[in-house]
């Protein structure tokens, strides 16, 4: 039974396998026919649809190639035009740079002229007007202008200016205005000064004495004879003084006494004021010798004709002595070195610019670029 059952099962399996094989072959045949149909349909579609489209695409590609060729030629033309524009732009930039260099050169020349003017003013203030303070101020202004310009080629000139300013600051700087005002105040005080009580009264009024003698009617003969003798002696002395006064010897060392009689206070004061005015004039002219001589003469007159025990007189004499110690003149220093260096620099620059114009233009451009950098730094 078992063998029969196994045979039956094997047969059944064989039948099923054959049937499945048959169904598979039928399906394969059907799939092959479908594939053939699809292939034929695809081929037909390719021939009917794709190929015309491919043809049109090829024609379009050819048209695009032609257009690309035209575009390439146009790009080349545009590139040539761009190159020409770049060359024109470069030429324009070169011209603008030359104009900027010329403008900067003009500004630089103007600054150098201003510095030169300040240096010339400094020399004029010192040489013509004896004004070291004004000369120092002009030099300091020139130094400040060089600092603003910030040009390395001017640094040695600025150093020379610093040396010249130091030389001017080392000079004596008396207060001329203050001394002049003090002398003016002393001149105003002269009429109030007390005279010395021992000043001789050589010019007594003879008429008052004669009138007094006439009025005295009770005078005796001896008294009259005595007075007549005194009058005769006085007359002889007066005549002798008059004859001796016909010849006058004056000293020229600045220490002569007052020319007018000392009992006439008005003229004595006028003489003293005149001497103080002479000292003031010498002060303004910076004449040390005449200034000191006039002050010494005034001190001698104060001692001889005025009351030296009085405070105003002694104070004036002491003040005149102190004022006489002032030194008004000096050895003028040389402050022209900086001006000479600047003139040499301007001369070299002018020569270099004219040489560069006739020769290579690149050297001018380099010099202009250097000056432009200096201006930018400033």
Secondary structure, 3 states (H helix, E strand, C coil): CHHHHHHHHHHHHHHHHHHHHHHHHHHHHHHHHHHHHHHHHHHHHHHHHHHHHHHHHHHHHHHHHHHHHHHHHHHHHHHHHHHHHHHHHHHHHHHHHHHHHHHHHHHHHHHHHHHHHHHHHHHHHHHCCCCHHHHHHHHHHHHHHHHHHCCHHHHHHHHHHHHHHHHHHCCCCCCHHHHHHHHHHHHHHHHHCCECCCCCCCCCCHHHHHHHHHHCCCCCHHHHHHHHHHHHHHHHHHHHHHHHHCCCCCCCCCCCCCCCCCCCHHHHHHHHHHHHHHHHHHHHCCCHHHHHHHHHHHHHHHHHHECCCCHHHHHHHHHHHHHHCCCCCCCCCCCCHHHHHHHHHHHHHHHHHHHHHHCCHHHHHHHHHHHHHHHHHC
